[in-house]
Amino acid sequence: MAKIEAAFQVNWDGEEWQPVYHADGFTFLKMPVITQENPRNIQLFNWGLIPSWVKTKIDADKLKAQTLNARSETVFEKPSFRSSIKHQRCLVPADGFFEWMDVSGKKIPHYIFMKEKKIFCFAGIYSDWADKETGELMQTFSILTTSANPMMEKIHNLKHRMPVIVDPSEYQSWLQKDTTTEKIISFFHPYPEENMDYYPISKRITSRTEDSNVPETITPHPQPLSNREGS
């Protein structure tokens, strides 16, 4: 928590949070975000965006499994995202993420991070949803994706996608309330590969018997079918 506060010159807003080594999106866990509405504080929002217009908890639970990510190419068109991209953008701090390389039908997980292990930010959008039956308010977010840079094309070699990563010089601009559609679209590009690095890891992230939310998950694990030159 202290590292994030120092990196972004912000304060934590209320809830305690423990660092996450492996975040399984389909658990819809709470993650740190910095929003347009509250740019001086870090808040904890649930991963999996639920638009304010969703009527029931059943509908909300179905939809959030489809909104962990938002394709930047269609974000202005999709009903779930088009309001948030215009008015509710956020930064999602992280120190790494995971993707799978396909090698002859075998999936090999990789850990991707910034050189010098710096904290960085995904471009995100968010929304508040109120359960009309219980009164519960859920604050939720989604991470934008774009086409892959050459490094990510080699790793994510079936879909060729990667998260939208915001350059530190553009953090304030991404959170700027009065901005144009053209300016928002200008963020939707692959992050430069020369600023990034990666290595293969074990398949612990898919284990049903071992806890994946531990430091060992992001330990380098050389794979005979995965190397920095191949695939």
Secondary structure, DSSP 8 states (H G I E B T S, - for coil): -HHHHHHHT-EE-SS-----SS--GGG--EEEEEESS-TTEEEEEEES---TT---HHHHHHHHTT-SEEETTTTTTSTTTHHHHHH-EEEEEES-EEEEEEETTEEEEEEEEEGGG--EEEEEEEEEEE-TTT--EEEEEEEEEEE--HHHHHHSTTT-EEE-EE-GGGHHHHH-SS--HHHHHTT-S---GGGEEEEEB-GGGG-SSS-SSSGGGGSB--BTTB-SS--
